[in-house]
Every structure is written in structure tokens, then in C-alpha cells.
Amino acid sequence: MKLNSTIDQIKKGGRIVYNDGRPGHKGVLATVLAIDAKGMTVQFDDRADTNCILFSDRNWMDFIELVDV
């Protein structure tokens, strides 16, 4: 599901998918660990470290969708 408004749609414990079309960057799933007005901390299934993603960072946000659980 495409994001319309981030803070209202993304919830702690929710799942997202990142897909910018590059190899290794297609269908990458993550769990939202924390969220605030500026962004979210996520744990990608295929990574050891967490990522802080700012809602204003279009390089991330333009390629993130919610996963229906």
C-alpha cells in the first residue's frame, strides 16, 4: 500500500517494504521499531543494524510501502 501520510499510516510494530528497483533493494522487508513526528527506526530483515529514516528523506520515503499483515 502506497503511503499517503506517514505518521498516520506507519505504526510501531508495523511492516514496511523498500523497493527502489536496484538489485538487493527490491522487496526488502522491515519492522518499525520506533516512530516519532520526524521519522522512524526500522529493522530490515536482511540487515544486522537498524536504520533511522526521516519522513522528509525522499530518497527513502519515495520507495517505501506498507505491508498488509
PDB file of N, CA, C, O and CB in Angstrom:
ATOM      1  N   MET A   1       0.845  -1.170   0.000  1.00  0.00           N
ATOM      2  CA  MET A   1       0.000   0.000   0.000  1.00  0.00           C
ATOM      3  C   MET A   1       0.896   1.240   0.000  1.00  0.00           C
ATOM      4  O   MET A   1       1.767   1.396   0.856  1.00  0.00           O
ATOM      5  CB  MET A   1      -0.964  -0.006   1.221  1.00  0.00           C
ATOM      6  N   LYS A   2       0.666   2.099  -0.961  1.00  0.00           N
ATOM      7  CA  LYS A   2       1.422   3.350  -1.035  1.00  0.00           C
ATOM      8  C   LYS A   2       1.084   4.236   0.156  1.00  0.00           C
ATOM      9  O   LYS A   2      -0.040   4.233   0.658  1.00  0.00           O
ATOM     10  CB  LYS A   2       1.127   4.091  -2.358  1.00  0.00           C
ATOM     11  N   LEU A   3       2.076   4.991   0.594  1.00  0.00           N
ATOM     12  CA  LEU A   3       1.887   5.886   1.723  1.00  0.00           C
ATOM     13  C   LEU A   3       1.245   7.190   1.264  1.00  0.00           C
ATOM     14  O   LEU A   3       1.665   7.784   0.270  1.00  0.00           O
ATOM     15  CB  LEU A   3       3.225   6.164   2.419  1.00  0.00           C
ATOM     16  N   ASN A   4       0.231   7.626   1.988  1.00  0.00           N
ATOM     17  CA  ASN A   4      -0.384   8.923   1.734  1.00  0.00           C
ATOM     18  C   ASN A   4       0.095   9.936   2.757  1.00  0.00           C
ATOM     19  O   ASN A   4       0.521  11.035   2.402  1.00  0.00           O
ATOM     20  CB  ASN A   4      -1.916   8.817   1.762  1.00  0.00           C
ATOM     21  N   SER A   5       0.027   9.567   4.021  1.00  0.00           N
ATOM     22  CA  SER A   5       0.537  10.409   5.091  1.00  0.00           C
ATOM     23  C   SER A   5       1.249   9.489   6.071  1.00  0.00           C
ATOM     24  O   SER A   5       0.645   8.559   6.605  1.00  0.00           O
ATOM     25  CB  SER A   5      -0.613  11.233   5.792  1.00  0.00           C
ATOM     26  N   THR A   6       2.494   9.737   6.302  1.00  0.00           N
ATOM     27  CA  THR A   6       3.345   8.794   7.017  1.00  0.00           C
ATOM     28  C   THR A   6       2.978   8.593   8.471  1.00  0.00           C
ATOM     29  O   THR A   6       2.776   7.454   8.893  1.00  0.00           O
ATOM     30  CB  THR A   6       4.744   9.241   6.940  1.00  0.00           C
ATOM     31  N   ILE A   7       2.885   9.636   9.239  1.00  0.00           N
ATOM     32  CA  ILE A   7       2.707   9.482  10.678  1.00  0.00           C
ATOM     33  C   ILE A   7       1.372   8.812  11.004  1.00  0.00           C
ATOM     34  O   ILE A   7       1.262   8.120  12.016  1.00  0.00           O
ATOM     35  CB  ILE A   7       2.794  10.843  11.369  1.00  0.00           C
ATOM     36  N   ASP A   8       0.368   9.007  10.170  1.00  0.00           N
ATOM     37  CA  ASP A   8      -0.933   8.394  10.411  1.00  0.00           C
ATOM     38  C   ASP A   8      -0.978   6.930   9.990  1.00  0.00           C
ATOM     39  O   ASP A   8      -1.758   6.156  10.544  1.00  0.00           O
ATOM     40  CB  ASP A   8      -2.004   9.163   9.683  1.00  0.00           C
ATOM     41  N   GLN A   9      -0.174   6.545   9.038  1.00  0.00           N
ATOM     42  CA  GLN A   9      -0.231   5.192   8.497  1.00  0.00           C
ATOM     43  C   GLN A   9       0.769   4.239   9.129  1.00  0.00           C
ATOM     44  O   GLN A   9       0.447   3.073   9.354  1.00  0.00           O
ATOM     45  CB  GLN A   9      -0.006   5.232   7.027  1.00  0.00           C
ATOM     46  N   ILE A  10       1.967   4.707   9.417  1.00  0.00           N
ATOM     47  CA  ILE A  10       3.021   3.833   9.933  1.00  0.00           C
ATOM     48  C   ILE A  10       2.898   3.740  11.446  1.00  0.00           C
ATOM     49  O   ILE A  10       2.819   4.758  12.134  1.00  0.00           O
ATOM     50  CB  ILE A  10       4.428   4.353   9.527  1.00  0.00           C
ATOM     51  N   LYS A  11       2.883   2.538  11.949  1.00  0.00           N
ATOM     52  CA  LYS A  11       2.734   2.294  13.385  1.00  0.00           C
ATOM     53  C   LYS A  11       3.883   1.437  13.894  1.00  0.00           C
ATOM     54  O   LYS A  11       4.445   0.634  13.148  1.00  0.00           O
ATOM     55  CB  LYS A  11       1.384   1.613  13.687  1.00  0.00           C
ATOM     56  N   LYS A  12       4.233   1.609  15.174  1.00  0.00           N
ATOM     57  CA  LYS A  12       5.247   0.770  15.806  1.00  0.00           C
ATOM     58  C   LYS A  12       4.809  -0.690  15.686  1.00  0.00           C
ATOM     59  O   LYS A  12       3.656  -1.026  15.955  1.00  0.00           O
ATOM     60  CB  LYS A  12       5.464   1.174  17.306  1.00  0.00           C
ATOM     61  N   GLY A  13       5.737  -1.546  15.281  1.00  0.00           N
ATOM     62  CA  GLY A  13       5.448  -2.958  15.088  1.00  0.00           C
ATOM     63  C   GLY A  13       4.933  -3.276  13.694  1.00  0.00           C
ATOM     64  O   GLY A  13       4.808  -4.443  13.322  1.00  0.00           O
ATOM     65  N   GLY A  14       4.633  -2.227  12.919  1.00  0.00           N
ATOM     66  CA  GLY A  14       4.148  -2.419  11.554  1.00  0.00           C
ATOM     67  C   GLY A  14       5.259  -2.890  10.623  1.00  0.00           C
ATOM     68  O   GLY A  14       6.444  -2.819  10.950  1.00  0.00           O
ATOM     69  N   ARG A  15       4.851  -3.363   9.476  1.00  0.00           N
ATOM     70  CA  ARG A  15       5.816  -3.845   8.480  1.00  0.00           C
ATOM     71  C   ARG A  15       5.792  -2.923   7.270  1.00  0.00           C
ATOM     72  O   ARG A  15       4.735  -2.465   6.835  1.00  0.00           O
ATOM     73  CB  ARG A  15       5.503  -5.312   8.056  1.00  0.00           C
ATOM     74  N   ILE A  16       6.981  -2.662   6.736  1.00  0.00           N
ATOM     75  CA  ILE A  16       7.136  -1.883   5.517  1.00  0.00           C
ATOM     76  C   ILE A  16       7.989  -2.671   4.543  1.00  0.00           C
ATOM     77  O   ILE A  16       8.649  -3.641   4.915  1.00  0.00           O
ATOM     78  CB  ILE A  16       7.765  -0.495   5.811  1.00  0.00           C
ATOM     79  N   VAL A  17       7.968  -2.247   3.303  1.00  0.00           N
ATOM     80  CA  VAL A  17       8.821  -2.841   2.277  1.00  0.00           C
ATOM     81  C   VAL A  17       9.499  -1.700   1.521  1.00  0.00           C
ATOM     82  O   VAL A  17       8.880  -0.679   1.223  1.00  0.00           O
ATOM     83  CB  VAL A  17       7.994  -3.765   1.302  1.00  0.00           C
ATOM     84  N   TYR A  18      10.779  -1.894   1.218  1.00  0.00           N
ATOM     85  CA  TYR A  18      11.561  -0.915   0.458  1.00  0.00           C
ATOM     86  C   TYR A  18      11.855  -1.519  -0.898  1.00  0.00           C
ATOM     87  O   TYR A  18      12.300  -2.663  -0.988  1.00  0.00           O
ATOM     88  CB  TYR A  18      12.888  -0.520   1.203  1.00  0.00           C
ATOM     89  N   ASN A  19      11.609  -0.758  -1.959  1.00  0.00           N
ATOM     90  CA  ASN A  19      11.836  -1.267  -3.305  1.00  0.00           C
ATOM     91  C   ASN A  19      12.176  -0.115  -4.234  1.00  0.00           C
ATOM     92  O   ASN A  19      11.286   0.595  -4.702  1.00  0.00           O
ATOM     93  CB  ASN A  19      10.603  -2.035  -3.822  1.00  0.00           C
ATOM     94  N   ASP A  20      13.478   0.072  -4.503  1.00  0.00           N
ATOM     95  CA  ASP A  20      13.867   1.117  -5.452  1.00  0.00           C
ATOM     96  C   ASP A  20      14.305   0.539  -6.792  1.00  0.00           C
ATOM     97  O   ASP A  20      14.758   1.274  -7.669  1.00  0.00           O
ATOM     98  CB  ASP A  20      14.988   1.962  -4.869  1.00  0.00           C
ATOM     99  N   GLY A  21      14.170  -0.794  -6.954  1.00  0.00           N
ATOM    100  CA  GLY A  21      14.446  -1.430  -8.236  1.00  0.00           C
ATOM    101  C   GLY A  21      15.863  -1.927  -8.418  1.00  0.00           C
ATOM    102  O   GLY A  21      16.118  -2.707  -9.336  1.00  0.00           O
ATOM    103  N   ARG A  22      16.794  -1.506  -7.580  1.00  0.00           N
ATOM    104  CA  ARG A  22      18.175  -1.966  -7.720  1.00  0.00           C
ATOM    105  C   ARG A  22      18.322  -3.369  -7.131  1.00  0.00           C
ATOM    106  O   ARG A  22      17.598  -3.731  -6.203  1.00  0.00           O
ATOM    107  CB  ARG A  22      19.153  -0.983  -7.028  1.00  0.00           C
ATOM    108  N   PRO A  23      19.256  -4.160  -7.666  1.00  0.00           N
ATOM    109  CA  PRO A  23      19.496  -5.477  -7.068  1.00  0.00           C
ATOM    110  C   PRO A  23      19.837  -5.335  -5.581  1.00  0.00           C
ATOM    111  O   PRO A  23      20.645  -4.486  -5.202  1.00  0.00           O
ATOM    112  CB  PRO A  23      20.637  -6.212  -7.813  1.00  0.00           C
ATOM    113  N   GLY A  24      19.219  -6.171  -4.744  1.00  0.00           N
ATOM    114  CA  GLY A  24      19.427  -6.093  -3.310  1.00  0.00           C
ATOM    115  C   GLY A  24      18.569  -5.049  -2.624  1.00  0.00           C
ATOM    116  O   GLY A  24      18.594  -4.923  -1.400  1.00  0.00           O
ATOM    117  N   HIS A  25      17.809  -4.296  -3.412  1.00  0.00           N
ATOM    118  CA  HIS A  25      16.947  -3.252  -2.875  1.00  0.00           C
ATOM    119  C   HIS A  25      15.511  -3.432  -3.368  1.00  0.00           C
ATOM    120  O   HIS A  25      14.749  -2.471  -3.473  1.00  0.00           O
ATOM    121  CB  HIS A  25      17.479  -1.865  -3.268  1.00  0.00           C
ATOM    122  N   LYS A  26      15.163  -4.670  -3.665  1.00  0.00           N
ATOM    123  CA  LYS A  26      13.815  -4.986  -4.145  1.00  0.00           C
ATOM    124  C   LYS A  26      13.109  -5.839  -3.110  1.00  0.00           C
ATOM    125  O   LYS A  26      13.618  -6.887  -2.712  1.00  0.00           O
ATOM    126  CB  LYS A  26      13.860  -5.716  -5.519  1.00  0.00           C
ATOM    127  N   GLY A  27      11.944  -5.397  -2.672  1.00  0.00           N
ATOM    128  CA  GLY A  27      11.141  -6.196  -1.765  1.00  0.00           C
ATOM    129  C   GLY A  27      11.774  -6.438  -0.417  1.00  0.00           C
ATOM    130  O   GLY A  27      11.532  -7.475   0.201  1.00  0.00           O
ATOM    131  N   VAL A  28      12.585  -5.501   0.057  1.00  0.00           N
ATOM    132  CA  VAL A  28      13.264  -5.657   1.339  1.00  0.00           C
ATOM    133  C   VAL A  28      12.294  -5.296   2.460  1.00  0.00           C
ATOM    134  O   VAL A  28      11.838  -4.155   2.547  1.00  0.00           O
ATOM    135  CB  VAL A  28      14.545  -4.773   1.406  1.00  0.00           C
ATOM    136  N   LEU A  29      11.979  -6.262   3.317  1.00  0.00           N
ATOM    137  CA  LEU A  29      11.014  -6.067   4.400  1.00  0.00           C
ATOM    138  C   LEU A  29      11.681  -5.570   5.679  1.00  0.00           C
ATOM    139  O   LEU A  29      12.831  -5.899   5.968  1.00  0.00           O
ATOM    140  CB  LEU A  29      10.273  -7.365   4.679  1.00  0.00           C
ATOM    141  N   ALA A  30      10.937  -4.775   6.431  1.00  0.00           N
ATOM    142  CA  ALA A  30      11.437  -4.242   7.701  1.00  0.00           C
ATOM    143  C   ALA A  30      10.283  -4.123   8.696  1.00  0.00           C
ATOM    144  O   ALA A  30       9.113  -4.037   8.324  1.00  0.00           O
ATOM    145  CB  ALA A  30      12.123  -2.860   7.491  1.00  0.00           C
ATOM    146  N   THR A  31      10.661  -4.121   9.973  1.00  0.00           N
ATOM    147  CA  THR A  31       9.725  -3.896  11.070  1.00  0.00           C
ATOM    148  C   THR A  31      10.005  -2.528  11.666  1.00  0.00           C
ATOM    149  O   THR A  31      11.161  -2.173  11.895  1.00  0.00           O
ATOM    150  CB  THR A  31       9.840  -5.012  12.155  1.00  0.00           C
ATOM    151  N   VAL A  32       8.960  -1.761  11.917  1.00  0.00           N
ATOM    152  CA  VAL A  32       9.097  -0.441  12.530  1.00  0.00           C
ATOM    153  C   VAL A  32       9.270  -0.637  14.039  1.00  0.00           C
ATOM    154  O   VAL A  32       8.381  -1.163  14.709  1.00  0.00           O
ATOM    155  CB  VAL A  32       7.851   0.473  12.211  1.00  0.00           C
ATOM    156  N   LEU A  33      10.415  -0.212  14.563  1.00  0.00           N
ATOM    157  CA  LEU A  33      10.726  -0.367  15.981  1.00  0.00           C
ATOM    158  C   LEU A  33      10.297   0.832  16.811  1.00  0.00           C
ATOM    159  O   LEU A  33       9.885   0.679  17.961  1.00  0.00           O
ATOM    160  CB  LEU A  33      12.201  -0.597  16.159  1.00  0.00           C
ATOM    161  N   ALA A  34      10.390   2.014  16.237  1.00  0.00           N
ATOM    162  CA  ALA A  34      10.026   3.251  16.936  1.00  0.00           C
ATOM    163  C   ALA A  34       9.604   4.278  15.900  1.00  0.00           C
ATOM    164  O   ALA A  34      10.018   4.223  14.742  1.00  0.00           O
ATOM    165  CB  ALA A  34      11.212   3.790  17.808  1.00  0.00           C
ATOM    166  N   ILE A  35       8.772   5.218  16.337  1.00  0.00           N
ATOM    167  CA  ILE A  35       8.279   6.252  15.427  1.00  0.00           C
ATOM    168  C   ILE A  35       8.038   7.534  16.210  1.00  0.00           C
ATOM    169  O   ILE A  35       7.591   7.502  17.356  1.00  0.00           O
ATOM    170  CB  ILE A  35       6.978   5.793  14.710  1.00  0.00           C
ATOM    171  N   ASP A  36       8.342   8.669  15.573  1.00  0.00           N
ATOM    172  CA  ASP A  36       8.011   9.963  16.157  1.00  0.00           C
ATOM    173  C   ASP A  36       7.631  10.902  15.023  1.00  0.00           C
ATOM    174  O   ASP A  36       7.504  10.466  13.878  1.00  0.00           O
ATOM    175  CB  ASP A  36       9.203  10.539  16.998  1.00  0.00           C
ATOM    176  N   ALA A  37       7.452  12.166  15.318  1.00  0.00           N
ATOM    177  CA  ALA A  37       6.985  13.117  14.318  1.00  0.00           C
ATOM    178  C   ALA A  37       7.965  13.307  13.163  1.00  0.00           C
ATOM    179  O   ALA A  37       7.560  13.680  12.061  1.00  0.00           O
ATOM    180  CB  ALA A  37       6.720  14.441  14.970  1.00  0.00           C
ATOM    181  N   LYS A  38       9.248  13.054  13.407  1.00  0.00           N
ATOM    182  CA  LYS A  38      10.270  13.293  12.376  1.00  0.00           C
ATOM    183  C   LYS A  38      10.612  12.067  11.538  1.00  0.00           C
ATOM    184  O   LYS A  38      11.027  12.197  10.387  1.00  0.00           O
ATOM    185  CB  LYS A  38      11.520  13.798  13.021  1.00  0.00           C
ATOM    186  N   GLY A  39      10.439  10.873  12.111  1.00  0.00           N
ATOM    187  CA  GLY A  39      10.835   9.694  11.365  1.00  0.00           C
ATOM    188  C   GLY A  39      10.605   8.412  12.137  1.00  0.00           C
ATOM    189  O   GLY A  39       9.851   8.371  13.108  1.00  0.00           O
ATOM    190  N   MET A  40      11.271   7.374  11.682  1.00  0.00           N
ATOM    191  CA  MET A  40      11.089   6.060  12.285  1.00  0.00           C
ATOM    192  C   MET A  40      12.414   5.306  12.313  1.00  0.00           C
ATOM    193  O   MET A  40      13.302   5.548  11.495  1.00  0.00           O
ATOM    194  CB  MET A  40      10.025   5.251  11.518  1.00  0.00           C
ATOM    195  N   THR A  41      12.528   4.398  13.258  1.00  0.00           N
ATOM    196  CA  THR A  41      13.653   3.476  13.332  1.00  0.00           C
ATOM    197  C   THR A  41      13.120   2.122  12.906  1.00  0.00           C
ATOM    198  O   THR A  41      12.112   1.643  13.427  1.00  0.00           O
ATOM    199  CB  THR A  41      14.293   3.429  14.778  1.00  0.00           C
ATOM    200  N   VAL A  42      13.811   1.507  11.948  1.00  0.00           N
ATOM    201  CA  VAL A  42      13.347   0.227  11.409  1.00  0.00           C
ATOM    202  C   VAL A  42      14.465  -0.803  11.440  1.00  0.00           C
ATOM    203  O   VAL A  42      15.648  -0.463  11.442  1.00  0.00           O
ATOM    204  CB  VAL A  42      12.825   0.399   9.973  1.00  0.00           C
ATOM    205  N   GLN A  43      14.067  -2.065  11.465  1.00  0.00           N
ATOM    206  CA  GLN A  43      14.997  -3.187  11.389  1.00  0.00           C
ATOM    207  C   GLN A  43      14.659  -3.961  10.128  1.00  0.00           C
ATOM    208  O   GLN A  43      13.627  -4.628  10.058  1.00  0.00           O
ATOM    209  CB  GLN A  43      14.918  -4.103  12.668  1.00  0.00           C
ATOM    210  N   PHE A  44      15.541  -3.872   9.121  1.00  0.00           N
ATOM    211  CA  PHE A  44      15.348  -4.644   7.899  1.00  0.00           C
ATOM    212  C   PHE A  44      15.685  -6.098   8.165  1.00  0.00           C
ATOM    213  O   PHE A  44      16.641  -6.403   8.878  1.00  0.00           O
ATOM    214  CB  PHE A  44      16.211  -4.085   6.744  1.00  0.00           C
ATOM    215  N   ASP A  45      14.900  -6.992   7.591  1.00  0.00           N
ATOM    216  CA  ASP A  45      15.064  -8.428   7.829  1.00  0.00           C
ATOM    217  C   ASP A  45      16.443  -8.934   7.430  1.00  0.00           C
ATOM    218  O   ASP A  45      16.948  -9.885   8.026  1.00  0.00           O
ATOM    219  CB  ASP A  45      14.007  -9.200   7.074  1.00  0.00           C
ATOM    220  N   ASP A  46      17.051  -8.316   6.439  1.00  0.00           N
ATOM    221  CA  ASP A  46      18.333  -8.799   5.928  1.00  0.00           C
ATOM    222  C   ASP A  46      19.537  -7.988   6.417  1.00  0.00           C
ATOM    223  O   ASP A  46      20.626  -8.104   5.856  1.00  0.00           O
ATOM    224  CB  ASP A  46      18.305  -8.787   4.430  1.00  0.00           C
ATOM    225  N   ARG A  47      19.350  -7.176   7.451  1.00  0.00           N
ATOM    226  CA  ARG A  47      20.433  -6.343   7.970  1.00  0.00           C
ATOM    227  C   ARG A  47      20.586  -6.549   9.472  1.00  0.00           C
ATOM    228  O   ARG A  47      19.612  -6.853  10.162  1.00  0.00           O
ATOM    229  CB  ARG A  47      20.174  -4.855   7.657  1.00  0.00           C
ATOM    230  N   ALA A  48      21.796  -6.386   9.976  1.00  0.00           N
ATOM    231  CA  ALA A  48      22.051  -6.510  11.418  1.00  0.00           C
ATOM    232  C   ALA A  48      21.769  -5.198  12.145  1.00  0.00           C
ATOM    233  O   ALA A  48      21.296  -5.210  13.281  1.00  0.00           O
ATOM    234  CB  ALA A  48      23.502  -6.944  11.668  1.00  0.00           C
ATOM    235  N   ASP A  49      22.056  -4.069  11.500  1.00  0.00           N
ATOM    236  CA  ASP A  49      21.885  -2.760  12.123  1.00  0.00           C
ATOM    237  C   ASP A  49      20.508  -2.180  11.820  1.00  0.00           C
ATOM    238  O   ASP A  49      19.892  -2.513  10.808  1.00  0.00           O
ATOM    239  CB  ASP A  49      22.974  -1.799  11.648  1.00  0.00           C
ATOM    240  N   THR A  50      20.039  -1.317  12.702  1.00  0.00           N
ATOM    241  CA  THR A  50      18.788  -0.616  12.449  1.00  0.00           C
ATOM    242  C   THR A  50      19.066   0.613  11.589  1.00  0.00           C
ATOM    243  O   THR A  50      20.210   1.050  11.460  1.00  0.00           O
ATOM    244  CB  THR A  50      18.096  -0.215  13.780  1.00  0.00           C
ATOM    245  N   ASN A  51      18.002   1.164  11.004  1.00  0.00           N
ATOM    246  CA  ASN A  51      18.087   2.388  10.220  1.00  0.00           C
ATOM    247  C   ASN A  51      17.108   3.405  10.760  1.00  0.00           C
ATOM    248  O   ASN A  51      15.974   3.067  11.100  1.00  0.00           O
ATOM    249  CB  ASN A  51      17.815   2.114   8.734  1.00  0.00           C
ATOM    250  N   CYS A  52      17.545   4.655  10.840  1.00  0.00           N
ATOM    251  CA  CYS A  52      16.667   5.768  11.169  1.00  0.00           C
ATOM    252  C   CYS A  52      16.293   6.430   9.842  1.00  0.00           C
ATOM    253  O   CYS A  52      17.164   6.900   9.110  1.00  0.00           O
ATOM    254  CB  CYS A  52      17.356   6.793  12.168  1.00  0.00           C
ATOM    255  N   ILE A  53      15.014   6.462   9.544  1.00  0.00           N
ATOM    256  CA  ILE A  53      14.530   7.019   8.286  1.00  0.00           C
ATOM    257  C   ILE A  53      13.692   8.248   8.603  1.00  0.00           C
ATOM    258  O   ILE A  53      12.668   8.155   9.280  1.00  0.00           O
ATOM    259  CB  ILE A  53      13.705   5.967   7.474  1.00  0.00           C
ATOM    260  N   LEU A  54      14.132   9.389   8.112  1.00  0.00           N
ATOM    261  CA  LEU A  54      13.381  10.630   8.302  1.00  0.00           C
ATOM    262  C   LEU A  54      12.264  10.696   7.266  1.00  0.00           C
ATOM    263  O   LEU A  54      12.471  10.365   6.099  1.00  0.00           O
ATOM    264  CB  LEU A  54      14.315  11.877   8.190  1.00  0.00           C
ATOM    265  N   PHE A  55      11.080  11.125   7.700  1.00  0.00           N
ATOM    266  CA  PHE A  55       9.960  11.242   6.773  1.00  0.00           C
ATOM    267  C   PHE A  55      10.245  12.258   5.668  1.00  0.00           C
ATOM    268  O   PHE A  55       9.648  12.183   4.595  1.00  0.00           O
ATOM    269  CB  PHE A  55       8.698  11.635   7.526  1.00  0.00           C
ATOM    270  N   SER A  56      11.133  13.189   5.913  1.00  0.00           N
ATOM    271  CA  SER A  56      11.482  14.199   4.912  1.00  0.00           C
ATOM    272  C   SER A  56      12.516  13.708   3.905  1.00  0.00           C
ATOM    273  O   SER A  56      12.797  14.399   2.926  1.00  0.00           O
ATOM    274  CB  SER A  56      12.000  15.438   5.597  1.00  0.00           C
ATOM    275  N   ASP A  57      13.083  12.534   4.130  1.00  0.00           N
ATOM    276  CA  ASP A  57      14.125  11.994   3.244  1.00  0.00           C
ATOM    277  C   ASP A  57      13.475  11.246   2.079  1.00  0.00           C
ATOM    278  O   ASP A  57      13.149  10.064   2.185  1.00  0.00           O
ATOM    279  CB  ASP A  57      15.086  11.049   4.030  1.00  0.00           C
ATOM    280  N   ARG A  58      13.297  11.955   0.974  1.00  0.00           N
ATOM    281  CA  ARG A  58      12.607  11.390  -0.191  1.00  0.00           C
ATOM    282  C   ARG A  58      13.370  10.212  -0.790  1.00  0.00           C
ATOM    283  O   ARG A  58      12.755   9.345  -1.411  1.00  0.00           O
ATOM    284  CB  ARG A  58      12.405  12.465  -1.254  1.00  0.00           C
ATOM    285  N   ASN A  59      14.706  10.155  -0.621  1.00  0.00           N
ATOM    286  CA  ASN A  59      15.483   9.026  -1.136  1.00  0.00           C
ATOM    287  C   ASN A  59      15.048   7.710  -0.508  1.00  0.00           C
ATOM    288  O   ASN A  59      15.186   6.653  -1.124  1.00  0.00           O
ATOM    289  CB  ASN A  59      16.968   9.250  -0.888  1.00  0.00           C
ATOM    290  N   TRP A  60      14.529   7.763   0.705  1.00  0.00           N
ATOM    291  CA  TRP A  60      13.956   6.588   1.363  1.00  0.00           C
ATOM    292  C   TRP A  60      12.455   6.514   1.118  1.00  0.00           C
ATOM    293  O   TRP A  60      11.944   5.517   0.609  1.00  0.00           O
ATOM    294  CB  TRP A  60      14.247   6.617   2.874  1.00  0.00           C
ATOM    295  N   MET A  61      11.761   7.581   1.487  1.00  0.00           N
ATOM    296  CA  MET A  61      10.299   7.541   1.574  1.00  0.00           C
ATOM    297  C   MET A  61       9.597   7.313   0.235  1.00  0.00           C
ATOM    298  O   MET A  61       8.501   6.755   0.203  1.00  0.00           O
ATOM    299  CB  MET A  61       9.806   8.818   2.171  1.00  0.00           C
ATOM    300  N   ASP A  62      10.210   7.733  -0.860  1.00  0.00           N
ATOM    301  CA  ASP A  62       9.583   7.520  -2.165  1.00  0.00           C
ATOM    302  C   ASP A  62       9.535   6.047  -2.551  1.00  0.00           C
ATOM    303  O   ASP A  62       8.833   5.682  -3.494  1.00  0.00           O
ATOM    304  CB  ASP A  62      10.324   8.299  -3.230  1.00  0.00           C
ATOM    305  N   PHE A  63      10.265   5.202  -1.844  1.00  0.00           N
ATOM    306  CA  PHE A  63      10.339   3.782  -2.197  1.00  0.00           C
ATOM    307  C   PHE A  63       9.821   2.854  -1.105  1.00  0.00           C
ATOM    308  O   PHE A  63      10.037   1.644  -1.173  1.00  0.00           O
ATOM    309  CB  PHE A  63      11.756   3.418  -2.518  1.00  0.00           C
ATOM    310  N   ILE A  64       9.144   3.399  -0.103  1.00  0.00           N
ATOM    311  CA  ILE A  64       8.617   2.610   0.997  1.00  0.00           C
ATOM    312  C   ILE A  64       7.106   2.472   0.874  1.00  0.00           C
ATOM    313  O   ILE A  64       6.393   3.437   0.597  1.00  0.00           O
ATOM    314  CB  ILE A  64       8.991   3.244   2.341  1.00  0.00           C
ATOM    315  N   GLU A  65       6.639   1.246   1.088  1.00  0.00           N
ATOM    316  CA  GLU A  65       5.202   0.975   1.118  1.00  0.00           C
ATOM    317  C   GLU A  65       4.893   0.172   2.365  1.00  0.00           C
ATOM    318  O   GLU A  65       5.764  -0.508   2.908  1.00  0.00           O
ATOM    319  CB  GLU A  65       4.736   0.217  -0.162  1.00  0.00           C
ATOM    320  N   LEU A  66       3.647   0.252   2.818  1.00  0.00           N
ATOM    321  CA  LEU A  66       3.199  -0.558   3.932  1.00  0.00           C
ATOM    322  C   LEU A  66       2.920  -1.973   3.458  1.00  0.00           C
ATOM    323  O   LEU A  66       2.507  -2.192   2.319  1.00  0.00           O
ATOM    324  CB  LEU A  66       1.953   0.053   4.584  1.00  0.00           C
ATOM    325  N   VAL A  67       3.152  -2.930   4.346  1.00  0.00           N
ATOM    326  CA  VAL A  67       2.851  -4.327   4.051  1.00  0.00           C
ATOM    327  C   VAL A  67       1.581  -4.690   4.796  1.00  0.00           C
ATOM    328  O   VAL A  67       1.474  -4.449   5.999  1.00  0.00           O
ATOM    329  CB  VAL A  67       4.035  -5.273   4.450  1.00  0.00           C
ATOM    330  N   ASP A  68       0.629  -5.262   4.100  1.00  0.00           N
ATOM    331  CA  ASP A  68      -0.589  -5.749   4.757  1.00  0.00           C
ATOM    332  C   ASP A  68      -0.246  -7.010   5.505  1.00  0.00           C
ATOM    333  O   ASP A  68       0.275  -7.964   4.926  1.00  0.00           O
ATOM    334  CB  ASP A  68      -1.736  -6.006   3.734  1.00  0.00           C
ATOM    335  N   VAL A  69      -0.538  -7.019   6.800  1.00  0.00           N
ATOM    336  CA  VAL A  69      -0.205  -8.174   7.629  1.00  0.00           C
ATOM    337  C   VAL A  69      -1.431  -9.025   7.847  1.00  0.00           C
ATOM    338  O   VAL A  69      -1.358 -10.051   8.524  1.00  0.00           O
ATOM    339  CB  VAL A  69       0.382  -7.736   8.970  1.00  0.00           C
TER     340      VAL A  69
END
